Amino acid sequence: KFSFKIKTITMSVDLSNIPPGLLTTPPQDPKNPNTNQAKHCYYKYNEFFRCEKFRGAGAEQCQEIKAAFISLCPNDWVAKWDEQRANNTFPGPL
């Protein structure tokens, strides 16, 4: 007999400014050829925040990257990374 508890995670990413139809799974990235897309997810998450850093928050050019990481990354990973960024403990190259 298995017993488990499901925890509800609130996603902290605002999806309201993504145009309809843009939120799709991105094509395979040759830098991440394996079926496990964890590295691709992490890369896109970092790439989005670097894009916003250099182009400004809400920049239109960054929205496709945002859609890619939202599509690839589990919500609990994004919530954890957002919390780490807020606390300046994120291990990524932001």
Disulfide bonds with the S-S distance in Angstrom:
Cys41-Cys73 2.01
Cys51-Cys62 1.97
